[in-house]
Amino acid sequence: MIDPTTEEGLRQAGYDGFVTIGTLRETGFAGIPHQPGVYLALYPSEDAPRFLPVSPAATLGKELATIPVGELEDDWVE
């Protein structure tokens, strides 16, 4: 059975193009396509995430990129 909560499991399921958030920041988020699609963020940590009040994508002209922190916390899947 494929584990969709790990990078290895996602690779087995056919996902590719894994890039770290650090790399995205270093490249000015150049690796994010401008066309619609399905994108996945894998958070490989036991610690709860800390959501930013304003999305960095908002600086890329994506006005609707920021989602309220409470909504993100409610939607987070362990």
PDB file with one MODEL, atoms N, CA, C and O in Angstrom:
MODEL        1
ATOM      1  N   MET A   1       0.842  -1.176   0.000  1.00  0.00           N
ATOM      2  CA  MET A   1       0.000   0.000   0.000  1.00  0.00           C
ATOM      3  C   MET A   1       0.896   1.252   0.000  1.00  0.00           C
ATOM      4  O   MET A   1       1.907   1.297   0.701  1.00  0.00           O
ATOM      5  N   ILE A   2       0.524   2.238  -0.773  1.00  0.00           N
ATOM      6  CA  ILE A   2       1.288   3.466  -0.878  1.00  0.00           C
ATOM      7  C   ILE A   2       0.904   4.402   0.264  1.00  0.00           C
ATOM      8  O   ILE A   2      -0.277   4.612   0.540  1.00  0.00           O
ATOM      9  N   ASP A   3       1.922   4.962   0.925  1.00  0.00           N
ATOM     10  CA  ASP A   3       1.693   5.902   2.023  1.00  0.00           C
ATOM     11  C   ASP A   3       1.743   7.323   1.466  1.00  0.00           C
ATOM     12  O   ASP A   3       2.825   7.805   1.131  1.00  0.00           O
ATOM     13  N   PRO A   4       0.597   8.010   1.356  1.00  0.00           N
ATOM     14  CA  PRO A   4       0.572   9.350   0.776  1.00  0.00           C
ATOM     15  C   PRO A   4       1.060  10.441   1.721  1.00  0.00           C
ATOM     16  O   PRO A   4       0.986  11.622   1.384  1.00  0.00           O
ATOM     17  N   THR A   5       1.560  10.064   2.905  1.00  0.00           N
ATOM     18  CA  THR A   5       2.034  11.071   3.853  1.00  0.00           C
ATOM     19  C   THR A   5       3.557  11.178   3.878  1.00  0.00           C
ATOM     20  O   THR A   5       4.116  11.909   4.695  1.00  0.00           O
ATOM     21  N   THR A   6       4.232  10.447   2.979  1.00  0.00           N
ATOM     22  CA  THR A   6       5.687  10.509   2.921  1.00  0.00           C
ATOM     23  C   THR A   6       6.142  10.796   1.491  1.00  0.00           C
ATOM     24  O   THR A   6       5.419  10.522   0.534  1.00  0.00           O
ATOM     25  N   GLU A   7       7.338  11.345   1.358  1.00  0.00           N
ATOM     26  CA  GLU A   7       7.865  11.614   0.022  1.00  0.00           C
ATOM     27  C   GLU A   7       8.035  10.314  -0.758  1.00  0.00           C
ATOM     28  O   GLU A   7       7.723  10.258  -1.948  1.00  0.00           O
ATOM     29  N   GLU A   8       8.526   9.278  -0.098  1.00  0.00           N
ATOM     30  CA  GLU A   8       8.706   7.985  -0.772  1.00  0.00           C
ATOM     31  C   GLU A   8       7.371   7.451  -1.295  1.00  0.00           C
ATOM     32  O   GLU A   8       7.283   6.990  -2.433  1.00  0.00           O
ATOM     33  N   GLY A   9       6.337   7.516  -0.457  1.00  0.00           N
ATOM     34  CA  GLY A   9       5.025   7.046  -0.880  1.00  0.00           C
ATOM     35  C   GLY A   9       4.471   7.862  -2.036  1.00  0.00           C
ATOM     36  O   GLY A   9       3.865   7.310  -2.954  1.00  0.00           O
ATOM     37  N   LEU A  10       4.671   9.156  -1.997  1.00  0.00           N
ATOM     38  CA  LEU A  10       4.189  10.017  -3.084  1.00  0.00           C
ATOM     39  C   LEU A  10       4.940   9.739  -4.382  1.00  0.00           C
ATOM     40  O   LEU A  10       4.349   9.749  -5.461  1.00  0.00           O
ATOM     41  N   ARG A  11       6.241   9.491  -4.274  1.00  0.00           N
ATOM     42  CA  ARG A  11       7.015   9.141  -5.483  1.00  0.00           C
ATOM     43  C   ARG A  11       6.499   7.829  -6.081  1.00  0.00           C
ATOM     44  O   ARG A  11       6.387   7.703  -7.301  1.00  0.00           O
ATOM     45  N   GLN A  12       6.187   6.857  -5.224  1.00  0.00           N
ATOM     46  CA  GLN A  12       5.630   5.586  -5.699  1.00  0.00           C
ATOM     47  C   GLN A  12       4.290   5.798  -6.391  1.00  0.00           C
ATOM     48  O   GLN A  12       3.933   5.055  -7.305  1.00  0.00           O
ATOM     49  N   ALA A  13       3.555   6.808  -5.957  1.00  0.00           N
ATOM     50  CA  ALA A  13       2.249   7.106  -6.557  1.00  0.00           C
ATOM     51  C   ALA A  13       2.385   7.925  -7.841  1.00  0.00           C
ATOM     52  O   ALA A  13       1.391   8.187  -8.516  1.00  0.00           O
ATOM     53  N   GLY A  14       3.620   8.333  -8.182  1.00  0.00           N
ATOM     54  CA  GLY A  14       3.835   9.047  -9.433  1.00  0.00           C
ATOM     55  C   GLY A  14       4.090  10.533  -9.308  1.00  0.00           C
ATOM     56  O   GLY A  14       4.283  11.207 -10.319  1.00  0.00           O
ATOM     57  N   TYR A  15       4.097  11.063  -8.093  1.00  0.00           N
ATOM     58  CA  TYR A  15       4.399  12.481  -7.919  1.00  0.00           C
ATOM     59  C   TYR A  15       5.891  12.711  -8.168  1.00  0.00           C
ATOM     60  O   TYR A  15       6.723  11.857  -7.865  1.00  0.00           O
ATOM     61  N   ASP A  16       6.210  13.879  -8.725  1.00  0.00           N
ATOM     62  CA  ASP A  16       7.616  14.247  -8.914  1.00  0.00           C
ATOM     63  C   ASP A  16       7.748  15.755  -8.763  1.00  0.00           C
ATOM     64  O   ASP A  16       6.764  16.449  -8.509  1.00  0.00           O
ATOM     65  N   GLY A  17       8.953  16.253  -8.917  1.00  0.00           N
ATOM     66  CA  GLY A  17       9.159  17.689  -8.836  1.00  0.00           C
ATOM     67  C   GLY A  17       9.236  18.212  -7.419  1.00  0.00           C
ATOM     68  O   GLY A  17       8.866  19.360  -7.172  1.00  0.00           O
ATOM     69  N   PHE A  18       9.707  17.406  -6.480  1.00  0.00           N
ATOM     70  CA  PHE A  18       9.800  17.834  -5.093  1.00  0.00           C
ATOM     71  C   PHE A  18      10.821  18.960  -4.962  1.00  0.00           C
ATOM     72  O   PHE A  18      11.952  18.843  -5.433  1.00  0.00           O
ATOM     73  N   VAL A  19      10.412  20.046  -4.319  1.00  0.00           N
ATOM     74  CA  VAL A  19      11.263  21.210  -4.102  1.00  0.00           C
ATOM     75  C   VAL A  19      11.024  21.692  -2.680  1.00  0.00           C
ATOM     76  O   VAL A  19       9.883  21.740  -2.222  1.00  0.00           O
ATOM     77  N   THR A  20      12.086  22.046  -1.985  1.00  0.00           N
ATOM     78  CA  THR A  20      11.914  22.532  -0.618  1.00  0.00           C
ATOM     79  C   THR A  20      11.421  23.980  -0.616  1.00  0.00           C
ATOM     80  O   THR A  20      11.614  24.719  -1.582  1.00  0.00           O
ATOM     81  N   ILE A  21      10.787  24.366   0.481  1.00  0.00           N
ATOM     82  CA  ILE A  21      10.339  25.749   0.639  1.00  0.00           C
ATOM     83  C   ILE A  21      11.555  26.676   0.593  1.00  0.00           C
ATOM     84  O   ILE A  21      11.488  27.764   0.021  1.00  0.00           O
ATOM     85  N   GLY A  22      12.665  26.245   1.196  1.00  0.00           N
ATOM     86  CA  GLY A  22      13.886  27.045   1.166  1.00  0.00           C
ATOM     87  C   GLY A  22      14.345  27.338  -0.252  1.00  0.00           C
ATOM     88  O   GLY A  22      14.740  28.462  -0.562  1.00  0.00           O
ATOM     89  N   THR A  23      14.292  26.336  -1.107  1.00  0.00           N
ATOM     90  CA  THR A  23      14.679  26.529  -2.509  1.00  0.00           C
ATOM     91  C   THR A  23      13.720  27.474  -3.207  1.00  0.00           C
ATOM     92  O   THR A  23      14.143  28.327  -3.986  1.00  0.00           O
ATOM     93  N   LEU A  24      12.433  27.329  -2.935  1.00  0.00           N
ATOM     94  CA  LEU A  24      11.457  28.239  -3.536  1.00  0.00           C
ATOM     95  C   LEU A  24      11.740  29.682  -3.124  1.00  0.00           C
ATOM     96  O   LEU A  24      11.694  30.592  -3.952  1.00  0.00           O
ATOM     97  N   ARG A  25      12.030  29.881  -1.848  1.00  0.00           N
ATOM     98  CA  ARG A  25      12.334  31.242  -1.372  1.00  0.00           C
ATOM     99  C   ARG A  25      13.594  31.775  -2.035  1.00  0.00           C
ATOM    100  O   ARG A  25      13.626  32.922  -2.481  1.00  0.00           O
ATOM    101  N   GLU A  26      14.640  30.942  -2.103  1.00  0.00           N
ATOM    102  CA  GLU A  26      15.915  31.372  -2.691  1.00  0.00           C
ATOM    103  C   GLU A  26      15.770  31.760  -4.162  1.00  0.00           C
ATOM    104  O   GLU A  26      16.492  32.628  -4.652  1.00  0.00           O
ATOM    105  N   THR A  27      14.848  31.124  -4.854  1.00  0.00           N
ATOM    106  CA  THR A  27      14.664  31.395  -6.285  1.00  0.00           C
ATOM    107  C   THR A  27      13.514  32.367  -6.550  1.00  0.00           C
ATOM    108  O   THR A  27      13.080  32.522  -7.692  1.00  0.00           O
ATOM    109  N   GLY A  28      13.024  33.016  -5.502  1.00  0.00           N
ATOM    110  CA  GLY A  28      11.914  33.953  -5.676  1.00  0.00           C
ATOM    111  C   GLY A  28      10.640  33.255  -6.110  1.00  0.00           C
ATOM    112  O   GLY A  28       9.820  33.838  -6.820  1.00  0.00           O
ATOM    113  N   PHE A  29      10.469  32.013  -5.688  1.00  0.00           N
ATOM    114  CA  PHE A  29       9.288  31.199  -6.004  1.00  0.00           C
ATOM    115  C   PHE A  29       9.151  30.945  -7.507  1.00  0.00           C
ATOM    116  O   PHE A  29       8.053  30.731  -8.020  1.00  0.00           O
ATOM    117  N   ALA A  30      10.294  30.975  -8.198  1.00  0.00           N
ATOM    118  CA  ALA A  30      10.288  30.772  -9.649  1.00  0.00           C
ATOM    119  C   ALA A  30       9.819  29.364 -10.039  1.00  0.00           C
ATOM    120  O   ALA A  30       9.376  29.160 -11.170  1.00  0.00           O
ATOM    121  N   GLY A  31       9.909  28.403  -9.135  1.00  0.00           N
ATOM    122  CA  GLY A  31       9.518  27.045  -9.460  1.00  0.00           C
ATOM    123  C   GLY A  31       8.032  26.778  -9.413  1.00  0.00           C
ATOM    124  O   GLY A  31       7.595  25.666  -9.707  1.00  0.00           O
ATOM    125  N   ILE A  32       7.239  27.785  -9.047  1.00  0.00           N
ATOM    126  CA  ILE A  32       5.790  27.590  -8.977  1.00  0.00           C
ATOM    127  C   ILE A  32       5.192  27.943 -10.331  1.00  0.00           C
ATOM    128  O   ILE A  32       5.307  29.084 -10.778  1.00  0.00           O
ATOM    129  N   PRO A  33       4.554  26.979 -10.989  1.00  0.00           N
ATOM    130  CA  PRO A  33       3.953  27.258 -12.295  1.00  0.00           C
ATOM    131  C   PRO A  33       2.843  28.300 -12.197  1.00  0.00           C
ATOM    132  O   PRO A  33       2.205  28.443 -11.154  1.00  0.00           O
ATOM    133  N   HIS A  34       2.620  29.015 -13.276  1.00  0.00           N
ATOM    134  CA  HIS A  34       1.569  30.033 -13.305  1.00  0.00           C
ATOM    135  C   HIS A  34       0.226  29.463 -13.756  1.00  0.00           C
ATOM    136  O   HIS A  34      -0.794  30.145 -13.657  1.00  0.00           O
ATOM    137  N   GLN A  35       0.210  28.230 -14.248  1.00  0.00           N
ATOM    138  CA  GLN A  35      -1.044  27.631 -14.689  1.00  0.00           C
ATOM    139  C   GLN A  35      -1.695  26.864 -13.535  1.00  0.00           C
ATOM    140  O   GLN A  35      -1.017  26.412 -12.613  1.00  0.00           O
ATOM    141  N   PRO A  36      -3.008  26.729 -13.603  1.00  0.00           N
ATOM    142  CA  PRO A  36      -3.713  25.964 -12.570  1.00  0.00           C
ATOM    143  C   PRO A  36      -3.244  24.515 -12.553  1.00  0.00           C
ATOM    144  O   PRO A  36      -2.793  23.983 -13.568  1.00  0.00           O
ATOM    145  N   GLY A  37      -3.352  23.897 -11.409  1.00  0.00           N
ATOM    146  CA  GLY A  37      -2.969  22.501 -11.299  1.00  0.00           C
ATOM    147  C   GLY A  37      -3.178  22.016  -9.883  1.00  0.00           C
ATOM    148  O   GLY A  37      -3.730  22.729  -9.044  1.00  0.00           O
ATOM    149  N   VAL A  38      -2.739  20.811  -9.624  1.00  0.00           N
ATOM    150  CA  VAL A  38      -2.822  20.235  -8.292  1.00  0.00           C
ATOM    151  C   VAL A  38      -1.422  20.240  -7.716  1.00  0.00           C
ATOM    152  O   VAL A  38      -0.499  19.652  -8.280  1.00  0.00           O
ATOM    153  N   TYR A  39      -1.274  20.916  -6.581  1.00  0.00           N
ATOM    154  CA  TYR A  39       0.020  21.023  -5.930  1.00  0.00           C
ATOM    155  C   TYR A  39      -0.115  20.511  -4.515  1.00  0.00           C
ATOM    156  O   TYR A  39      -1.168  20.653  -3.894  1.00  0.00           O
ATOM    157  N   LEU A  40       0.938  19.920  -4.008  1.00  0.00           N
ATOM    158  CA  LEU A  40       0.903  19.304  -2.695  1.00  0.00           C
ATOM    159  C   LEU A  40       2.063  19.835  -1.869  1.00  0.00           C
ATOM    160  O   LEU A  40       3.187  19.936  -2.359  1.00  0.00           O
ATOM    161  N   ALA A  41       1.792  20.170  -0.627  1.00  0.00           N
ATOM    162  CA  ALA A  41       2.844  20.562   0.304  1.00  0.00           C
ATOM    163  C   ALA A  41       3.000  19.436   1.317  1.00  0.00           C
ATOM    164  O   ALA A  41       2.056  19.091   2.028  1.00  0.00           O
ATOM    165  N   LEU A  42       4.185  18.875   1.375  1.00  0.00           N
ATOM    166  CA  LEU A  42       4.484  17.786   2.306  1.00  0.00           C
ATOM    167  C   LEU A  42       5.244  18.384   3.480  1.00  0.00           C
ATOM    168  O   LEU A  42       6.272  19.033   3.285  1.00  0.00           O
ATOM    169  N   TYR A  43       4.760  18.178   4.671  1.00  0.00           N
ATOM    170  CA  TYR A  43       5.360  18.730   5.885  1.00  0.00           C
ATOM    171  C   TYR A  43       5.921  17.575   6.699  1.00  0.00           C
ATOM    172  O   TYR A  43       5.210  17.004   7.525  1.00  0.00           O
ATOM    173  N   PRO A  44       7.195  17.218   6.478  1.00  0.00           N
ATOM    174  CA  PRO A  44       7.775  16.035   7.131  1.00  0.00           C
ATOM    175  C   PRO A  44       8.280  16.327   8.547  1.00  0.00           C
ATOM    176  O   PRO A  44       9.483  16.282   8.802  1.00  0.00           O
ATOM    177  N   SER A  45       7.368  16.623   9.454  1.00  0.00           N
ATOM    178  CA  SER A  45       7.750  16.938  10.823  1.00  0.00           C
ATOM    179  C   SER A  45       6.666  16.485  11.779  1.00  0.00           C
ATOM    180  O   SER A  45       5.489  16.418  11.425  1.00  0.00           O
ATOM    181  N   GLU A  46       7.075  16.181  12.980  1.00  0.00           N
ATOM    182  CA  GLU A  46       6.116  15.824  14.030  1.00  0.00           C
ATOM    183  C   GLU A  46       5.526  17.075  14.677  1.00  0.00           C
ATOM    184  O   GLU A  46       4.485  17.007  15.329  1.00  0.00           O
ATOM    185  N   ASP A  47       6.197  18.223  14.494  1.00  0.00           N
ATOM    186  CA  ASP A  47       5.741  19.474  15.093  1.00  0.00           C
ATOM    187  C   ASP A  47       4.608  20.076  14.266  1.00  0.00           C
ATOM    188  O   ASP A  47       4.574  19.937  13.043  1.00  0.00           O
ATOM    189  N   ALA A  48       3.695  20.739  14.944  1.00  0.00           N
ATOM    190  CA  ALA A  48       2.605  21.418  14.242  1.00  0.00           C
ATOM    191  C   ALA A  48       3.180  22.569  13.421  1.00  0.00           C
ATOM    192  O   ALA A  48       4.138  23.212  13.851  1.00  0.00           O
ATOM    193  N   PRO A  49       2.617  22.835  12.262  1.00  0.00           N
ATOM    194  CA  PRO A  49       3.124  23.930  11.434  1.00  0.00           C
ATOM    195  C   PRO A  49       2.746  25.289  12.024  1.00  0.00           C
ATOM    196  O   PRO A  49       1.810  25.405  12.815  1.00  0.00           O
ATOM    197  N   ARG A  50       3.493  26.302  11.619  1.00  0.00           N
ATOM    198  CA  ARG A  50       3.180  27.687  11.990  1.00  0.00           C
ATOM    199  C   ARG A  50       2.805  28.386  10.691  1.00  0.00           C
ATOM    200  O   ARG A  50       3.629  28.513   9.786  1.00  0.00           O
ATOM    201  N   PHE A  51       1.575  28.832  10.605  1.00  0.00           N
ATOM    202  CA  PHE A  51       1.087  29.475   9.392  1.00  0.00           C
ATOM    203  C   PHE A  51       1.357  30.979   9.438  1.00  0.00           C
ATOM    204  O   PHE A  51       1.241  31.605  10.491  1.00  0.00           O
ATOM    205  N   LEU A  52       1.716  31.550   8.294  1.00  0.00           N
ATOM    206  CA  LEU A  52       1.987  32.975   8.184  1.00  0.00           C
ATOM    207  C   LEU A  52       0.684  33.747   8.008  1.00  0.00           C
ATOM    208  O   LEU A  52      -0.239  33.250   7.363  1.00  0.00           O
ATOM    209  N   PRO A  53       0.592  34.954   8.570  1.00  0.00           N
ATOM    210  CA  PRO A  53      -0.638  35.738   8.418  1.00  0.00           C
ATOM    211  C   PRO A  53      -0.852  36.233   6.984  1.00  0.00           C
ATOM    212  O   PRO A  53      -1.987  36.485   6.579  1.00  0.00           O
ATOM    213  N   VAL A  54       0.234  36.371   6.217  1.00  0.00           N
ATOM    214  CA  VAL A  54       0.148  36.789   4.817  1.00  0.00           C
ATOM    215  C   VAL A  54       0.998  35.834   3.987  1.00  0.00           C
ATOM    216  O   VAL A  54       2.168  35.615   4.300  1.00  0.00           O
ATOM    217  N   SER A  55       0.430  35.275   2.951  1.00  0.00           N
ATOM    218  CA  SER A  55       1.141  34.331   2.087  1.00  0.00           C
ATOM    219  C   SER A  55       2.228  35.035   1.285  1.00  0.00           C
ATOM    220  O   SER A  55       1.993  36.120   0.753  1.00  0.00           O
ATOM    221  N   PRO A  56       3.429  34.430   1.186  1.00  0.00           N
ATOM    222  CA  PRO A  56       4.461  34.993   0.317  1.00  0.00           C
ATOM    223  C   PRO A  56       3.995  35.061  -1.135  1.00  0.00           C
ATOM    224  O   PRO A  56       4.496  35.882  -1.903  1.00  0.00           O
ATOM    225  N   ALA A  57       3.053  34.219  -1.518  1.00  0.00           N
ATOM    226  CA  ALA A  57       2.540  34.236  -2.888  1.00  0.00           C
ATOM    227  C   ALA A  57       1.794  35.532  -3.184  1.00  0.00           C
ATOM    228  O   ALA A  57       1.651  35.916  -4.345  1.00  0.00           O
ATOM    229  N   ALA A  58       1.319  36.206  -2.142  1.00  0.00           N
ATOM    230  CA  ALA A  58       0.614  37.471  -2.338  1.00  0.00           C
ATOM    231  C   ALA A  58       1.540  38.509  -2.972  1.00  0.00           C
ATOM    232  O   ALA A  58       1.075  39.419  -3.658  1.00  0.00           O
ATOM    233  N   THR A  59       2.855  38.376  -2.745  1.00  0.00           N
ATOM    234  CA  THR A  59       3.813  39.314  -3.337  1.00  0.00           C
ATOM    235  C   THR A  59       4.061  39.008  -4.811  1.00  0.00           C
ATOM    236  O   THR A  59       4.723  39.780  -5.503  1.00  0.00           O
ATOM    237  N   LEU A  60       3.537  37.895  -5.287  1.00  0.00           N
ATOM    238  CA  LEU A  60       3.705  37.509  -6.686  1.00  0.00           C
ATOM    239  C   LEU A  60       2.500  37.917  -7.521  1.00  0.00           C
ATOM    240  O   LEU A  60       2.339  37.451  -8.649  1.00  0.00           O
ATOM    241  N   GLY A  61       1.657  38.781  -6.976  1.00  0.00           N
ATOM    242  CA  GLY A  61       0.472  39.230  -7.704  1.00  0.00           C
ATOM    243  C   GLY A  61      -0.701  38.284  -7.595  1.00  0.00           C
ATOM    244  O   GLY A  61      -1.654  38.387  -8.368  1.00  0.00           O
ATOM    245  N   LYS A  62      -0.650  37.360  -6.644  1.00  0.00           N
ATOM    246  CA  LYS A  62      -1.751  36.419  -6.442  1.00  0.00           C
ATOM    247  C   LYS A  62      -2.535  36.903  -5.228  1.00  0.00           C
ATOM    248  O   LYS A  62      -2.369  36.383  -4.124  1.00  0.00           O
ATOM    249  N   GLU A  63      -3.394  37.906  -5.440  1.00  0.00           N
ATOM    250  CA  GLU A  63      -4.094  38.582  -4.358  1.00  0.00           C
ATOM    251  C   GLU A  63      -4.865  37.636  -3.449  1.00  0.00           C
ATOM    252  O   GLU A  63      -4.960  37.877  -2.246  1.00  0.00           O
ATOM    253  N   LEU A  64      -5.405  36.585  -3.997  1.00  0.00           N
ATOM    254  CA  LEU A  64      -6.233  35.671  -3.215  1.00  0.00           C
ATOM    255  C   LEU A  64      -5.422  34.558  -2.564  1.00  0.00           C
ATOM    256  O   LEU A  64      -5.987  33.586  -2.062  1.00  0.00           O
ATOM    257  N   ALA A  65      -4.100  34.698  -2.570  1.00  0.00           N
ATOM    258  CA  ALA A  65      -3.243  33.639  -2.048  1.00  0.00           C
ATOM    259  C   ALA A  65      -3.321  33.506  -0.526  1.00  0.00           C
ATOM    260  O   ALA A  65      -3.105  32.415   0.003  1.00  0.00           O
ATOM    261  N   THR A  66      -3.624  34.584   0.182  1.00  0.00           N
ATOM    262  CA  THR A  66      -3.643  34.537   1.644  1.00  0.00           C
ATOM    263  C   THR A  66      -4.979  33.990   2.137  1.00  0.00           C
ATOM    264  O   THR A  66      -6.051  34.488   1.792  1.00  0.00           O
ATOM    265  N   ILE A  67      -4.873  32.956   2.950  1.00  0.00           N
ATOM    266  CA  ILE A  67      -6.039  32.322   3.577  1.00  0.00           C
ATOM    267  C   ILE A  67      -5.912  32.577   5.076  1.00  0.00           C
ATOM    268  O   ILE A  67      -4.811  32.463   5.614  1.00  0.00           O
ATOM    269  N   PRO A  68      -6.999  32.917   5.769  1.00  0.00           N
ATOM    270  CA  PRO A  68      -6.915  33.184   7.210  1.00  0.00           C
ATOM    271  C   PRO A  68      -6.275  32.017   7.968  1.00  0.00           C
ATOM    272  O   PRO A  68      -6.556  30.852   7.685  1.00  0.00           O
ATOM    273  N   VAL A  69      -5.408  32.347   8.936  1.00  0.00           N
ATOM    274  CA  VAL A  69      -4.680  31.344   9.707  1.00  0.00           C
ATOM    275  C   VAL A  69      -5.637  30.338  10.336  1.00  0.00           C
ATOM    276  O   VAL A  69      -5.367  29.137  10.306  1.00  0.00           O
ATOM    277  N   GLY A  70      -6.739  30.797  10.899  1.00  0.00           N
ATOM    278  CA  GLY A  70      -7.700  29.887  11.529  1.00  0.00           C
ATOM    279  C   GLY A  70      -8.248  28.853  10.559  1.00  0.00           C
ATOM    280  O   GLY A  70      -8.444  27.694  10.925  1.00  0.00           O
ATOM    281  N   GLU A  71      -8.490  29.266   9.338  1.00  0.00           N
ATOM    282  CA  GLU A  71      -8.991  28.341   8.310  1.00  0.00           C
ATOM    283  C   GLU A  71      -7.924  27.302   7.964  1.00  0.00           C
ATOM    284  O   GLU A  71      -8.233  26.121   7.804  1.00  0.00           O
ATOM    285  N   LEU A  72      -6.678  27.741   7.849  1.00  0.00           N
ATOM    286  CA  LEU A  72      -5.587  26.807   7.565  1.00  0.00           C
ATOM    287  C   LEU A  72      -5.439  25.794   8.697  1.00  0.00           C
ATOM    288  O   LEU A  72      -5.265  24.599   8.455  1.00  0.00           O
ATOM    289  N   GLU A  73      -5.510  26.281   9.934  1.00  0.00           N
ATOM    290  CA  GLU A  73      -5.398  25.378  11.088  1.00  0.00           C
ATOM    291  C   GLU A  73      -6.543  24.378  11.108  1.00  0.00           C
ATOM    292  O   GLU A  73      -6.334  23.206  11.422  1.00  0.00           O
ATOM    293  N   ASP A  74      -7.744  24.822  10.780  1.00  0.00           N
ATOM    294  CA  ASP A  74      -8.907  23.920  10.750  1.00  0.00           C
ATOM    295  C   ASP A  74      -8.780  22.865   9.664  1.00  0.00           C
ATOM    296  O   ASP A  74      -9.249  21.739   9.830  1.00  0.00           O
ATOM    297  N   ASP A  75      -8.142  23.228   8.546  1.00  0.00           N
ATOM    298  CA  ASP A  75      -8.024  22.324   7.410  1.00  0.00           C
ATOM    299  C   ASP A  75      -6.793  21.417   7.475  1.00  0.00           C
ATOM    300  O   ASP A  75      -6.652  20.508   6.657  1.00  0.00           O
ATOM    301  N   TRP A  76      -5.899  21.657   8.446  1.00  0.00           N
ATOM    302  CA  TRP A  76      -4.660  20.885   8.529  1.00  0.00           C
ATOM    303  C   TRP A  76      -4.970  19.416   8.811  1.00  0.00           C
ATOM    304  O   TRP A  76      -5.765  19.102   9.697  1.00  0.00           O
ATOM    305  N   VAL A  77      -4.346  18.528   8.059  1.00  0.00           N
ATOM    306  CA  VAL A  77      -4.514  17.077   8.228  1.00  0.00           C
ATOM    307  C   VAL A  77      -3.218  16.519   8.798  1.00  0.00           C
ATOM    308  O   VAL A  77      -2.148  16.682   8.211  1.00  0.00           O
ATOM    309  N   GLU A  78      -3.323  15.858   9.952  1.00  0.00           N
ATOM    310  CA  GLU A  78      -2.131  15.253  10.557  1.00  0.00           C
ATOM    311  C   GLU A  78      -1.548  14.194   9.656  1.00  0.00           C
ATOM    312  O   GLU A  78      -0.540  13.576  10.002  1.00  0.00           O
TER     313      GLU A  78
ENDMDL
END
